[in-house]
């Protein structure tokens, strides 16, 4: 307070004191009013009144100051930012509750300690430079640093500060703010790493990003997209019309349809072709979605791929599949023709010849006498019996009726009896559950066994063969062995391309089973499959 202000206040107080003194009653006093004693008493009473009034004013001022201090102390402690007041040497003289909580300690452990105590040693020089810089500036300053907390953890922090003078002592002080930016820095680092990984992924996968704003008719392609589309600044002006000029005319309508706003946040999955100097158009796959936010322009964004090679490879694959299908169809037709030729040869070479002989004998009957008639009739009967057997054999080869009429076990046994003779015997052991197999599975298994037995008769020189069919634990195991000369396991070409074995392997493949061949005092063949895995076409 200035000297002039004090004199003004004292003069006002004196005037009020004199007024109060004039109102007092001196009736009981006998001191003459003009005596020196009266004057002295008057001065003393005025001073007494002044002192009382000054005390009242001071008490009121202290009370107001205390109220203001408590109010701002509450704001200081409740602030969401840590506040520290440092003296000229950098020692903490005051700290708010947020600052205490940020350092994970208590007030007594902070007050009176140099603030650099919490700064990591390797960055303390930056802190000293920060404090020194505050002395040379009349405004706030901030920087980022690393702080070691009382529990040993490292906090990434932002310090702000300004240099001030203490109003009472006129000494320099530093008002410091402390903010924990660990989470934001970590999030920024994760975002940076994610962005880098995304860029690397896009680069490695030949993928780019795109955006289209239909209202503005603007198009954005990142560098990856421009490389994929083979664009440069002279070819493309970042407009929708510019993009449409690069697309072949048949596909332009696709892009126009996509750019129509629907506000349904629809997904985009579209292929379009670009013009190419190499002759073949480049095929682009664009994926994305519609983005719509209240009060903002609707737009589309996503990623794109160059699928030209994949498209051509797919077309080649489809062409190969069609070629394979044609070959397969041709093979089926050839097999049918071979079967027809085989049946035709069997009918022509056996049954037709027998029928010719029967007709010839019948013609002779017209001229024969009774004795010759009886002999010729015997020949005709024999020929008819032989023709009937031939027809039955051919019918059996085409469709074994006994398999349909009496089941798998009866069919195998009937085949064994029919093919057995004085120089070749067939033994069989069939599990009783074999007749419960699906009809299609029974037919495949029957044909496999039939082909293996026919191979033994034709090529092995065997005198004996055995058939074993076991159905246990949901599996079917078939074993066919003979006592012949065995098979040449080293001749992989024969095992792989032999027509008989190829047909067997094809049927085994239809059953999703396994096939193996080995020698054991002759040739042995083993087939195993799970009937549950067979899917009837």
C-alpha positions in Angstrom: 0.0 0.0 0.0 1.4 3.5 -0.9 2.1 6.2 1.7 -0.5 8.5 0.2 -3.2 5.9 0.5 -2.3 5.2 4.1 -2.5 9.0 4.9 -5.9 9.2 3.2 -7.2 6.2 5.2 -5.9 7.6 8.5 -7.5 11.1 7.9 -10.8 9.4 7.2 -10.5 7.3 10.4 -9.5 10.4 12.4 -12.6 12.3 11.2 -14.8 9.4 12.1 -13.2 9.1 15.6 -13.7 12.8 16.3 -17.4 12.5 15.4 -17.8 9.6 17.7 -15.9 11.5 20.5 -18.1 14.6 20.1 -21.2 12.4 20.7 -19.8 11.2 24.1 -21.2 12.7 27.3 -18.7 14.6 29.5 -21.4 15.7 32.0 -19.8 13.7 34.8 -16.3 15.1 34.3 -15.0 18.3 35.9 -11.9 18.8 33.8 -12.1 22.2 32.0 -12.5 21.7 28.3 -9.7 24.1 27.5 -7.1 22.6 29.8 -4.1 20.6 28.5 -5.4 17.5 30.3 -8.7 17.7 28.4 -6.8 18.0 25.1 -4.5 15.1 25.9 -7.4 12.9 27.0 -9.2 13.8 23.8 -6.2 12.8 21.6 -5.8 9.5 23.5 -9.5 8.7 23.0 -9.2 9.5 19.3 -6.2 7.2 18.9 -8.1 4.4 20.8 -11.0 4.7 18.5 -8.7 4.7 15.4 -6.9 1.6 16.6 -10.3 -0.2 17.1 -11.5 0.8 13.7 -8.2 -0.3 12.1 -8.5 -3.7 13.8 -12.0 -4.1 12.5 -10.9 -3.3 9.0 -7.9 -5.7 9.2 -10.1 -8.5 10.5 -12.5 -8.0 7.6 -9.7 -7.9 5.1 -8.1 -11.1 6.5 -11.5 -12.8 6.4 -12.0 -11.8 2.7 -8.4 -12.9 1.8 -9.0 -16.3 3.6 -12.2 -16.8 1.6 -10.5 -16.0 -1.7 -7.5 -18.2 -0.8 -9.7 -21.2 0.1 -11.7 -20.7 -3.1 -8.7 -20.6 -5.4 -7.0 -23.4 -3.4 -9.9 -25.7 -4.3 -9.6 -24.8 -8.0 -5.8 -25.3 -7.8 -6.2 -28.8 -6.3 -9.1 -29.9 -8.4 -7.5 -28.9 -11.7 -7.1 -31.9 -14.1 -3.5 -30.9 -14.9 -0.6 -31.2 -12.5 0.6 -27.8 -11.2 3.9 -27.2 -9.5 5.5 -24.0 -8.2 9.3 -24.0 -8.2 11.6 -21.5 -6.6 14.6 -20.0 -8.4 16.6 -23.1 -7.7 14.0 -25.5 -9.1 12.8 -26.8 -5.8 9.1 -27.6 -5.5 7.4 -25.2 -3.1 3.8 -26.1 -4.0 1.9 -28.8 -5.8 -1.7 -29.6 -6.4 -3.5 -33.0 -5.9 -3.3 -33.9 -9.6 0.5 -33.4 -9.6 0.8 -35.6 -6.6 -1.3 -38.4 -8.2 0.6 -38.1 -11.5 3.9 -38.8 -9.6 2.3 -41.7 -7.7 3.6 -40.4 -4.3 2.5 -38.1 -1.5 2.8 -34.3 -0.9 5.6 -34.5 1.7 7.8 -36.6 -0.7 7.5 -33.8 -3.3 7.7 -30.5 -1.4 11.3 -29.3 -0.9 12.7 -31.6 -3.5 14.3 -30.5 -6.8 11.9 -31.2 -9.7 14.7 -32.7 -11.8 14.7 -35.6 -9.3 11.9 -37.2 -11.4 13.4 -36.4 -14.8 15.3 -39.3 -16.4 19.1 -38.7 -16.3 19.5 -38.9 -20.1 17.1 -36.0 -20.6 17.9 -33.8 -17.6 19.9 -31.4 -19.8 16.8 -30.7 -21.8 14.9 -29.9 -18.6 17.6 -27.4 -17.5 17.5 -25.8 -20.9 13.7 -25.6 -20.6 13.9 -23.8 -17.2 16.6 -21.5 -18.5 14.4 -20.6 -21.5 11.6 -19.6 -19.1 13.8 -16.8 -17.7 14.3 -15.3 -21.1 10.6 -15.3 -22.2 7.6 -13.5 -20.9 5.2 -16.2 -22.2 4.5 -19.9 -21.6 6.7 -22.6 -23.1 6.3 -26.3 -23.3 8.2 -29.5 -24.3 8.0 -33.2 -23.9 10.1 -35.3 -21.5 10.4 -38.6 -19.7 9.6 -38.9 -16.0 10.4 -41.8 -13.7 7.5 -42.4 -11.2 8.0 -43.6 -7.7 6.9 -47.2 -8.7 9.7 -47.3 -11.3 7.4 -46.8 -14.4 8.3 -44.3 -17.1 5.8 -41.6 -18.0 5.9 -39.7 -21.2 5.0 -36.1 -20.1 4.4 -32.7 -21.5 5.8 -29.8 -19.3 4.5 -26.3 -19.7 5.8 -23.3 -17.7 6.2 -19.6 -17.3 8.5 -17.5 -15.1 6.8 -15.2 -12.5 7.8 -13.0 -9.6 6.5 -13.7 -6.1 4.4 -10.6 -5.1 5.5 -10.7 -1.5 9.2 -11.6 -1.8 9.8 -10.3 -5.4 11.8 -13.5 -6.0 11.7 -15.5 -9.2 9.4 -18.5 -9.4 8.4 -21.0 -12.1 4.8 -22.1 -12.6 5.0 -25.6 -14.1 2.2 -27.7 -15.6 2.5 -31.5 -16.0 0.4 -33.6 -18.3 0.6 -37.4 -18.8 0.7 -38.0 -22.6 1.8 -41.7 -22.3 -1.4 -43.1 -23.7 -1.7 -40.6 -26.5 2.0 -41.2 -27.5 1.5 -44.9 -27.3 -1.6 -44.7 -29.4 0.2 -42.5 -31.9 3.0 -45.0 -32.1 0.6 -47.9 -32.6 -1.2 -45.9 -35.3 2.1 -45.1 -36.9 3.2 -48.8 -36.8 -0.3 -49.9 -38.0 -0.1 -47.4 -40.9 3.4 -48.6 -41.8 2.3 -52.3 -41.7 -0.8 -51.4 -43.8 1.4 -49.7 -46.3 3.8 -52.6 -46.5 0.8 -55.0 -46.8 -0.7 -53.0 -49.5 2.6 -52.7 -51.3 3.3 -56.5 -51.0 -0.2 -57.5 -52.0 -0.4 -55.0 -54.9 -3.4 -53.4 -53.2 -4.3 -49.7 -53.2 -7.0 -47.5 -51.7 -9.6 -45.3 -53.4 -12.4 -42.9 -52.7 -15.1 -41.4 -54.8 -17.2 -38.3 -54.0 -20.2 -38.4 -56.4 -21.5 -34.9 -55.8 -18.1 -33.4 -56.5 -17.3 -36.0 -59.2 -13.9 -36.4 -57.7 -11.8 -39.5 -57.4 -8.8 -40.2 -55.1 -6.2 -42.9 -55.7 -3.2 -43.5 -53.4 0.2 -44.2 -54.8 -0.3 -47.9 -54.7 -3.6 -47.6 -56.7 -1.9 -45.3 -59.3 0.8 -47.9 -59.7 -1.7 -50.6 -60.1 -3.7 -48.6 -62.7 -0.5 -47.4 -64.3 -1.6 -43.7 -63.9 0.5 -40.6 -64.1 -0.3 -36.9 -63.7 -0.7 -36.5 -67.4 -3.2 -39.4 -67.8 -5.5 -38.7 -64.9 -7.1 -35.5 -63.5 -8.7 -36.9 -60.3 -12.2 -36.6 -61.8 -14.9 -39.3 -62.2 -15.1 -38.5 -65.9 -11.3 -39.0 -66.2 -11.6 -42.4 -64.6 -14.5 -43.4 -66.9 -12.3 -42.5 -69.9 -9.8 -45.1 -68.8 -12.4 -47.9 -68.4 -13.6 -49.9 -71.5 -17.0 -48.8 -72.6 -18.8 -52.0 -71.6 -17.9 -51.5 -67.9 -18.5 -47.8 -67.5 -22.1 -48.3 -66.5 -20.9 -50.5 -63.5 -19.0 -47.5 -62.1 -21.8 -45.1 -62.7 -24.2 -47.4 -60.9 -21.9 -47.7 -57.9 -21.6 -43.9 -57.6 -25.4 -43.5 -57.2 -26.1 -42.6 -53.6 -28.4 -44.9 -51.7 -27.8 -44.1 -48.0 -27.9 -47.8 -47.3 -24.2 -48.1 -46.6 -24.1 -50.8 -49.2 -21.0 -53.0 -49.8 -19.2 -52.7 -53.1 -17.7 -55.7 -54.9 -17.1 -54.9 -58.5 -14.8 -55.9 -61.4 -14.0 -53.5 -64.3 -11.5 -53.5 -67.1 -9.1 -50.8 -68.1 -7.8 -50.0 -71.6 -4.3 -51.3 -72.1 -1.6 -50.6 -74.7 -0.6 -54.3 -74.6 -3.8 -55.4 -76.2 -5.3 -57.4 -73.3 -7.4 -55.2 -71.0 -6.3 -55.0 -67.3 -9.0 -56.4 -64.9 -9.4 -54.5 -61.6 -11.3 -55.7 -58.6 -12.7 -52.9 -56.3 -14.1 -53.6 -52.9 -15.4 -51.0 -50.4 -18.5 -49.5 -49.0 -20.7 -46.4 -48.9 -19.9 -43.9 -46.1 -22.6 -41.5 -44.9 -22.4 -39.2 -41.9 -25.1 -36.6 -40.8 -24.3 -33.2 -42.2 -21.5 -34.5 -44.4 -21.2 -35.4 -48.0 -21.8 -39.1 -48.8 -18.8 -40.8 -50.5 -17.4 -44.3 -51.3 -14.1 -45.7 -50.2 -12.3 -49.1 -50.3 -9.4 -51.0 -51.8 -8.6 -52.3 -55.3 -6.5 -55.2 -56.7 -5.1 -56.0 -60.1 -6.6 -59.4 -60.8 -5.6 -59.5 -64.5 -3.2 -62.5 -64.0 -5.6 -64.2 -61.7 -8.4 -63.7 -64.2 -6.3 -65.1 -67.0 -5.2 -68.0 -64.9 -8.8 -68.7 -64.0 -9.8 -68.6 -67.7 -6.9 -71.0 -68.5 -8.0 -73.2 -65.7 -11.6 -73.2 -66.9 -10.4 -74.0 -70.4 -8.3 -76.9 -69.1 -11.3 -78.1 -67.1 -13.4 -78.0 -70.2 -10.7 -79.8 -72.1 -10.4 -82.4 -69.4 -14.1 -82.8 -69.4 -14.1 -83.4 -73.1 -11.3 -86.0 -72.7 -13.2 -87.6 -69.9 -16.4 -87.6 -72.0 -14.4 -89.0 -74.9 -12.9 -91.7 -72.6 -16.4 -92.7 -71.4 -17.6 -92.8 -75.0 -14.6 -94.9 -76.0 -15.2 -97.2 -73.1 -18.8 -97.6 -74.1 -17.8 -98.3 -77.7 -15.3 -100.9 -76.5 -18.0 -102.5 -74.4 -20.3 -102.5 -77.4 -17.6 -104.0 -79.6 -16.9 -106.6 -77.0 -20.5 -107.5 -76.7 -20.9 -107.5 -80.5 -17.8 -109.8 -80.9 -19.2 -112.1 -78.2 -22.6 -112.3 -79.9 -21.1 -112.7 -83.4 -18.4 -115.2 -82.5 -20.3 -117.4 -80.2 -24.1 -117.0 -80.1 -24.5 -116.2 -83.8 -22.3 -119.1 -84.8 -24.3 -121.4 -82.6 -27.5 -120.1 -84.1 -26.1 -120.6 -87.6 -25.3 -124.2 -86.6 -28.7 -124.7 -85.2 -30.3 -123.4 -88.4 -28.1 -125.6 -90.5 -29.0 -128.7 -88.5 -32.7 -127.8 -88.6 -32.5 -127.5 -92.5 -31.0 -131.0 -92.5 -33.9 -132.3 -90.4 -36.2 -131.9 -93.3 -34.3 -134.4 -95.3 -33.3 -136.8 -92.5 -35.0 -140.1 -91.8 -36.2 -141.1 -88.4 -32.8 -142.3 -87.1 -31.0 -139.3 -88.4 -33.7 -137.0 -87.0 -33.1 -138.2 -83.5 -29.4 -137.7 -83.8 -29.8 -134.2 -85.4 -32.2 -133.2 -82.7 -29.6 -134.1 -80.1 -27.1 -131.8 -81.8 -29.7 -129.0 -81.9 -30.4 -129.4 -78.2 -26.7 -129.2 -77.4 -26.2 -126.1 -79.5 -29.2 -124.4 -77.9 -27.9 -125.2 -74.4 -24.5 -123.8 -75.3 -26.2 -120.6 -76.7 -28.2 -120.2 -73.5 -25.0 -120.5 -71.5 -23.2 -117.9 -73.7 -26.1 -115.5 -73.3 -26.2 -116.0 -69.6 -22.5 -115.3 -69.3 -22.8 -112.1 -71.4 -25.8 -111.0 -69.3 -23.9 -111.8 -66.1 -20.9 -109.7 -67.3 -23.2 -106.8 -68.0 -25.4 -107.0 -64.9 -25.1 -109.8 -62.3 -28.7 -110.4 -61.5 -27.9 -112.6 -58.5 -26.3 -109.6 -56.8 -29.5 -107.6 -57.1 -31.8 -110.6 -56.3 -29.9 -112.3 -53.4 -27.3 -109.8 -52.2 -23.5 -109.4 -52.2 -22.6 -112.6 -50.4 -24.6 -114.8 -52.8 -23.2 -112.8 -55.8 -19.6 -113.5 -54.7 -20.2 -117.1 -54.0 -22.1 -117.6 -57.4 -19.2 -115.9 -59.2 -16.7 -118.2 -57.4 -18.6 -121.3 -58.4 -19.0 -120.2 -62.0 -15.4 -119.4 -62.5 -14.0 -122.4 -60.6 -13.1 -125.5 -62.6 -10.8 -128.5 -62.3 -7.6 -126.5 -62.7 -8.6 -123.3 -60.8 -10.4 -123.1 -57.5 -11.7 -120.0 -55.7 -12.3 -119.9 -52.0 -14.2 -117.0 -50.3 -14.8 -115.7 -46.8 -17.5 -113.0 -46.7 -18.6 -111.2 -43.5 -22.3 -111.4 -42.8 -22.7 -107.6 -42.6 -21.5 -107.2 -46.3 -25.2 -107.6 -47.5 -26.1 -104.4 -45.4 -23.8 -102.2 -47.6 -25.5 -99.7 -49.9 -26.4 -101.2 -53.3 -24.0 -98.9 -55.2 -21.1 -99.8 -52.9 -21.9 -103.5 -53.3 -21.7 -103.2 -57.1 -18.4 -101.3 -57.0 -16.9 -103.9 -54.6 -18.2 -106.8 -56.7 -16.7 -105.3 -59.9 -13.4 -104.8 -58.2 -13.3 -108.5 -57.0 -14.5 -109.7 -60.4 -11.7 -107.8 -62.2 -9.0 -109.1 -59.8 -10.2 -112.7 -60.2 -10.3 -112.4 -64.0 -6.7 -111.0 -63.9 -5.6 -114.0 -61.8 -7.2 -116.4 -64.3 -5.8 -114.7 -67.4 -2.2 -113.7 -66.3 -1.1 -115.3 -63.0 -0.9 -119.0 -63.9 -2.4 -119.6 -60.5 -4.4 -122.7 -59.5 -6.0 -121.2 -56.5 -7.4 -117.8 -55.4 -9.0 -116.5 -52.2 -11.5 -113.7 -51.6 -11.9 -112.1 -48.2 -14.4 -109.4 -47.3 -14.3 -108.1 -43.7 -16.6 -105.3 -42.3 -15.5 -104.2 -38.9 -15.4 -100.8 -37.1 -17.3 -99.1 -39.9 -14.6 -100.1 -42.5 -14.7 -102.5 -45.4 -11.5 -104.5 -46.1 -11.2 -106.6 -49.2 -8.3 -108.9 -49.9 -7.9 -111.0 -53.1 -4.8 -113.3 -53.3 -3.7 -116.1 -55.7 -0.8 -118.6 -55.7 0.5 -117.5 -59.1 3.7 -116.0 -60.3 3.0 -112.7 -58.5 3.3 -109.1 -59.8 6.2 -107.0 -60.9 6.1 -104.2 -58.3 9.1 -102.4 -60.0 7.1 -101.9 -63.2 5.3 -98.8 -62.0 4.1 -98.0 -65.5 2.2 -101.3 -65.7 0.7 -100.7 -62.2 -0.2 -97.1 -63.1 -1.5 -97.5 -66.7 -2.7 -101.2 -66.9 -6.3 -101.0 -68.1 -7.5 -103.6 -65.5 -5.7 -102.0 -62.6 -6.7 -98.5 -63.8 -10.4 -99.5 -63.7 -10.0 -101.0 -60.2 -8.3 -97.8 -59.0 -11.0 -95.7 -60.5 -13.7 -97.6 -58.6 -11.6 -97.5 -55.4 -11.3 -93.7 -55.8 -15.1 -93.5 -56.2 -15.3 -95.2 -52.8 -12.8 -92.8 -51.3 -10.7 -95.8 -50.4 -7.1 -97.0 -50.6 -5.6 -99.7 -52.9 -2.3 -101.6 -52.5 -0.6 -104.5 -54.2 2.1 -106.8 -52.8 3.5 -110.3 -53.2 2.9 -113.1 -50.7 3.4 -116.5 -52.3 1.6 -115.0 -55.2 -0.1 -111.8 -55.9 -2.2 -110.0 -53.3 -4.4 -107.0 -53.6 -5.9 -105.0 -50.6 -8.7 -102.5 -50.7 -10.0 -100.5 -47.8 -12.7 -97.9 -47.6 -15.4 -96.4 -45.3 -18.9 -96.8 -46.8 -20.0 -93.6 -44.9 -17.7 -91.5 -47.1 -19.2 -92.7 -50.4 -21.4 -90.1 -52.0 -23.7 -91.5 -54.6 -23.8 -89.2 -57.6 
